[in-house]
Amino acid sequence: MAKGILLLTVTGVFAMFLVCSATLKIRNCTNNILDVLEPGPHEIYCDGVGTDGRINWTITSMGETEQNVAYCATAFACETFLSESFYASPVSTTTATLSIKANHRSWAGATLKCVAQNDEVASCKLRVINGSVTGSGGTQSFPVAAVAGGVAASVLAIIVVIVIVLVIRRKCYRTYDRPNRRRDQDTNPYTGLRPTGAAANGNSGDVNTEGVYEEINPEQRQHPST
């Protein structure tokens, strides 16, 4: 039972971690801030990057800044320092795309900035891959309730599961703690015989029950250790 409670607790904590993870604050090319309050992945587009199509991406996370995290050029493959979690790819001569898997706690509260080397960036676009949130230019605001509600639901689910497990455990203990002796539990461990008549019914006193036993299955006899 203890292992079951531990497993359910760990599962609930992990689910809450997934809900709470990945709050990104994205700063676009024109210094407008896009607050993304949903888990990723996300795609950030920088349009109008000029004729050479090169963009320097900068990400600041946990107080540390990494310059040129992804360098994109339309004629060359993109280079990235954070494989699987951070990658980019050019789309056309005027657009570069940076895709972020924002489902890792280390990116929570990170700021992302893309700057074209020729300073010809016209605008930035944000698109959540699942299509639930779309922003283009300007300052975008997204509801905090989506994340806050998810966190509250996860915590409530964990509490409900723990309460249910404790109630079931309490009922099980009450069931097994009740006196539930059967007559064959009174079998003499030395002879393999059990009392009959008044002795079998639990009577005592002036009724002489000594030596009044009936034969049971010999295979059920128990012999004292020598």
N, C-alpha and C positions, 0 to 999 in steps of 0.2 A: 504493500500500500504506500509506503514511504517513497519507493522508487517511482510509483505512478504519479504522486504529487510532485516530485522533483521534475519528472519529464514534462508534465503539463505546465509547470511554472517556467521551465526553460523555453518551451515552445511559445508561451505567451510573451515572454520577454523578447524573444527573437522577432515575433510578429510586430511588437511595439517598436523595435529597433528599425524595422523596414519602413514603418509608417513615419517615424520621426526623422529618418535620415534624409539628407540631400535637400537642404534649403540653399538655393543659389541666389546670389545677388549679382546680376550680370550688368556690367557697364558697357554700353554699346559704343560704336565708333564715334558718335557725336556727343559723347559724354552724358547721354541720357541713361538713367538707371532702370533696369527691368528686374523686378522682384519675382522670382519664380519660387512658388511655395509648394510645388508638387514634385514627387520623385521623378527622376529622369527615365530614360535618356532625353536629351534636348538637342536641337540643332540651332546654331546661330549663324545667320547669313550676314555677310558684309558685302553690300552691293556698291557698284560704282568705284572700284578700287583703281581705276586708271588703266593705262595701256599695258603696263607690265604685269598687272594682276597680282602683285605680291603683298602679303599681309604679315605683320608681326603680331602674334598673339601673346598676351601677358596675363598670367593668372596669379592672384594673391590668395593664399589659403593658410589659415592658422598662423597668421602673422608673417609668413614667408612669401616672397615674391620670386617667381621664375620667369625670366624674360625669354621671349622667342620659344615658347612651349611648342608651337607648331609653326613652321615656316612653309608657306604655300606659294607656289608659282605655277602658272597655268601650263608651262612647258615642261615642268619637272614634277616628280613625285613629292608629296608632302613628307616632311620629317617631323617626328614627334618624340618627346622624351618620356612620355607616359603611355606606354602601350596598354591596350585594352580599356583603360580608363579615360583616355584622352587622345583623340585622333582627329585628323582633318583631311579634307580632300577638295581640290578645286572643282568648280562646276563649269565656269565659262571664263572668258577673258575679262568679264566685269564682276564676277561673283566668286567668292570663296566660302566654303562651308566648314564650320568646326562643329563636330559632333561630340557631345559629352555624355558619358554614362554617369549620371549624377545620383547613383544609388549607393554611394559610399560616404561614410560619416566624415571622412577627411575633407570632403568638398563643402561641407555645410558652412554657410556664411562666406563663401569665396566670392571674390570680385573678378570678373573677366573683362578684358579690354582688348579690342582689336584695332590696330592702327596701320594704315597703309603707308608704305615707305614713301610714296610720292604725295601723301597727304591729300589725295583726291577722293577720299571716302565720302559717299553721299549719304548713306543711311545704313542702318542695321535692321535686320529682321530676326525675330525669335519665333521658332515653331517647335512645339512639343510634338514628338514623333507620333504619339497616339492621337493627335489632333484635338485634344481637349482644350488647349490654350494656344492662342495665336496672337502675336503682337507685331506691329510694324512701325518703327520710328517712334519718336516722341517718348513720353513717359507712360509706361504701362503699369497698372496696379492689378494684382490678383488677390482673391479673397484669402484671408488667413484662416477662415473657418474650416477650410478643407483639411488643412493639416491639424489644427487644434481639435476638430471633431474626430479625426482619425486617432489621435493620441488618446482622447477621452474614451473612445469606444474600445480601444485596445486595453486600457487600464481596467475599464469596467468588465470586459470579458475575462480578464485574468482573475479579478476578484470573484466573479460569479463561479468560475470553474473551481477555484479553491474552496469556496463555501459548499458547493455541491459535493466535492470529494470528502470534505470534513463531515458533512451530514451522513453520507453513505458509510463512512468509516465508523461513525458513532453508532449507527444502527446495527452494523455488523458486530461490533463489540458487545452490544446489548444482547444480541441473539445468542452469541457463543458463550456469554457469561451466565446464562440461565442454567439452573440445575436441570440436567437432562440425562439422568442416569437410567440405564436400562437394566432389566433383571440379570441379563447375562454378564453385566459388569461385576456382579457379586460372585462370580465363579471363583472357587477356591484355586489359587494359582499353583498349589502344590499337588492337588489330586485331579484337577480338571473337572471337578464336580460342582454343581450349583445347588443351593438349598431348594427344597420343595415345601409345599404346604404353608404352614404359618410362617416359617422362616423366609420363604420366597416373597411373602407379602409384607415383609418388614416388621412382623410382630416380634415381641420379645417379652421378657418378664418370666412368668411362671410356666411358659410353654417350653418344654424341653425340645430343642431343635438340634441338639448335638448329634452329629453323625447321620442326619437325615439329608441325604444328597441323592440326586439322580444322575445317571450316567449321561454324558453328552458325547459329542463326536471326539473320539480319542485324539484326532489330529489337532484339536484345539487345546489340548492339555499343555500347561506350561510347567516346566520343571525348574526348580530353583538352581541357580548356579552353584557349583561346588567350590 
